[in-house]
Amino acid sequence: MKFADQHLKGIVPPLFTPLNEDESLDEASFVQLIHHCLEGGVHGLFPMGSAGEGTNVSREVWERANVLCLQEAGGQVPVYCGVIDVSTPRVIEGIKRLEQHGAEYVVATPHFYMNTSCQAEVIRHFETISRATSAKIMVYNIPALTQVNILPETVLELSNIDNVIGYKDTCGNWDQHFKTLTLLEGTDLRIFCGGEELCGASLLFGTHGNIAGLANLFPELFVEIYEAGQQGDAARTKALQQRIMSIKRICGVGSSWLTGMKYTMHKMGLGNSKASAPIEPLLPEEKRKIDALLEELNV
């Protein structure tokens, strides 16, 4: 049983990674972003996830961002270090590096690129990681990027692995998400919904928290919807969800959902808007469109 991990809950921003023009880590802006989120009342931090460009940045940036986040959090909230890589040995290697810096919680997807989408391979992947390290693992399902969809029945099996303590579900499919919630009811696995779209509904139906990119920018808004969901206040949750989806329109500008959010981060004084190569930067007219959206939304 994993009762010691029952405190893992709430809003966990998947931290953006402010970059300098040479794609080194803009440490000052990253620290500023971390404290912006902490001051907004978040319950955890997740560096080097998808929104953090963890698979794009250099290994030096990847390691430094994880370590700096651990240092700045200082035990105030759990830090879920992103260790997303293409193979089991690479994930294990990354976890061991971070364990040397005191990492307790890590987030890993299934292996990808050389995969068969076989559920048995997903289970073997996490069993092998669990045997090789002492870190507590949050399993991350994001089939749009990995091309591997972790099915609800597989999540139930994964919940029996000693070190697996959490599950981030970014499948984007309500039927599958609800089935997972139903199957996992009564277990100790901490379930987080990934992304903005299903945030409110999933909280009302029993998820333990949410991990969404926009929480970097508006942590108080996400803390508010979390609290409304915990209280079972459907009307308030719905209103806050509508607000979140209105803001999310910034993600539809440009070639990548990330560039609109990083540009907004820059507008808020939290670093520049640079995304890692080869992500296409926003065009001037796209920046103007986001400026207009932000003015319309009064944010």
N, C-alpha and C positions, 0 to 999 in steps of 0.2 A: 504494500500500500504506500501511497505517496502523499500522505497527509501533510508533510513538511512543505509541500509546494502549493498548498491551498491559497496562499497569499498572492499567487500569480494571477493577475486579473487587470481589468481596466483598459485605459487607452495607452497604447504603445506606438508612438510615431516611428515609422521606418525612416530613420534620419536621412535627409539629403546630404550630399557630400560637396560642400563648397570647394571649388578647384581654382587654382591660379591658372594663368594663361598657358603655362608649361605643363599643366595637368598634375602638378604636385598639390598636396593638400593645403588649402587655405586654413591653417590651424586656428587663427584668431576668429574667423567667421564661423568655423565649426563649433568652437567653444561657445560662441555667442548663441548659436542655434540651440545647442544643448541646454543652455540656461534659459533661453526663451521657452523651451518646452517644459522644463522643470518648473519654472515660475507659472506656467499655465496649468499646472496641477496634474500632469500626466503620471501614469502609474508604472511606467517602464520605458526603456529606450532600446531601439533596434538598429544599430549601425550596420552598414554593408549588406543591406537587403537589395531588393530590386530598385526601389526608389533611391537607394544610396549608390547605385551603379557598381555594386560589389563585384560583379563578374567582368566589368569593363576596366576598372582602374588598375594601376600597377599593383604588384604584390606589396610594395613598400607603402603605398597609400592605404591599401586594404588593412595591413597590420597596424599602421600608425593610427588610423581612424578608430579601429576597434579598441586599441589600448588607450587612446586619449579619452574615448567615451567612458571606459571603465574608471579612469582617473578622475574625470570631472564629475561623474555621478557620485563617486565617493560613498557608495553603499546606500544612498538616499532611496534609490529605486533599483529594481533588477535591470541588468543590461543583458540583452539577448544578442550575442555576437553573431553576425552573419558569416557562415562558412559554407557558401554555395559554390560547388565545384562539380566538374563533369564526372568524377569517378570516386569510388569509395576510398582508395588510398590517398587521394588528394584531400578529401574532406578530413580524414584522420590526421594527416600531416598538419593541416591548418588548425584543427582543434588543439593539437598538442603544442603548437606554437603559442596559441592564446592562453592555454592553461598555465604556461610559464609566467604569464602576466596576471594571473588570478581570475581568469574567466571561469564562471560557474555554469552559465547558461549559453547554449549555442543554438543556432537555427540552421537547418540543412534541408535542402530539397532532395528528391530522389536523384540518382545519377542521370545524366542526360548526354546527348550526342550518340554514344555507343550504348543505346538501350533498345529494348524490345517491347517496352510498355508492359512487361510481364509483372504481375503483382507479386509473384514469388521473389523476383529480383529486388523489388522495393523492400520487401521484408528482410531479405538477406543483407541488403545495403545497410539498413539501420541496426540490425542485429550485430553486424560486423563492427560498425562504429561504436556501439554500446560496449562491446567486449574490449575494444582497443583503447578506450578513453574513460575518464571518470566524469566528464561533463554531462550536465543534464540537457537533454535534447528536445527542442521543439521541431516537430516535423512540419515541413512547409509544402503545401500542395498548390502549385501554380501551373496548371497544365498548358495555359496559353504560351508560356515561355519554355517549359521543359519538355513539352509534348508527352508527358507522363501524367496520367490522372490517377490519383490515389483514391480507390473506391472506398465507400463507407465500411464495408466488411473488412477491408485491409487495415483501415484506421483502428478498428476494434482489435485486430491482432497486434498491431504495433503498440497499442496501449498496454500490452502485457510485457513488453520489453522493459527491463529494469530502469534504464536511464531515460526512457522516453516519458516526458512529463507534460508535453503540450503539443497542440496541433493548430497550425494556422491554415485556414481553409480559404483559398482564393480561387476556388473552382468557378465562381461566378454563376453557379446554377442553383437556384433556390431548392429544387426538388432534391438534389444530391446533398446540399448543405443540411436541409431539414432531416433527411434520412440519417445523416451522420450524427446530428444532435440526438435523434431518437435512439440510435444504437448505442451511443456512448453514455446515455443517461445512467447514472448510478456508478459510473467508473470515476477514477480520480484524475483522468486526463483533463487538462485545462484547454478549452477550445476557444480559439480566437477567430473571428471573421476577418478576412483580409479585404481591403478595398472599401470604397464609400457606399456603393449601391445598396448593399444588403445590411448595412450597419444597424439601422434602427430596428428593422424586423428581426434580425438575428439576436439582438440584445433582448428584445421582448420575448423571444422564444428560448432563451436560456444560455446563450454563449457567455463566456466569462469576460470577454473584452473584444476590442477592435484594433486592427493595425491598418491604418490608411495614410497615404501620403499627405493628404490635406491637413492632417493633424500636426504636421510640422509648422504650418502657417497659422492655423487657428486652433491651438490646443484647448482653449477654454470652451469652444463650441463643441468639441468632441467629448470633453469631460462632462459637459452639460447633457449631451444625448445619452452618454453612458449612465449617468445618474437617473435620468428619466426612465430609461429602460429598466434599470434595477428596481425602480419604484413601481414598475408596471403602468406608468402613465403613458398610455397609447397616444392620446391626443397631443401631448407635449413632444413625444418622440417623433410623431409624424411631422409636426411643424418644424422641428429641428432637422429632420431628414430632408425636408423640402429646401431648407436653407442650404444645407450641404450640397445638394444636387444643383442648386442654382450656381454656387461657387464653382462646382466641378466643371462648368462650361469652359473654364480656362484651359482644361486639359485637352479640349478638342481643337485648339488652335496650334498650328504647326504640324510637323511630321511626326512628332513624338509626344505622348501624353506628359512626359517629364519636363519638356522645355518650358511649357506654360507655367508649371509650378515653380521651376527654378527662377524664371523671370519674375514671378510674383515675390519669391523669396528675396530677390535682389531689390525689388521696389520697396520691400519692408526693411531694407538696410541690413540684410543678413547675407552678405557676400555678393559676388557677381552672378550672372546667369549662365555661366559656362557649363556645358555638359560634356562628358567624355567623348572622345572620338570613337566611332565616326558619326555620332548623333548630329543631325543637321541643326544648326542654330536657327533661331527665329529670324524671319525677315523683318525689316522695319515696319511694313504694313501689318504684320502679325502682332508685333509689339503694340502698335496703336490699337489694334482690336482688343487686346487684353486690357490695355489702359482704359478703354471705354467700358469694358465689362466690369472692371473693378470700381470705376466711378458709378456705374449704374447700381452696383450692389452695395455701394457705400462701405467698402472695405479698404 
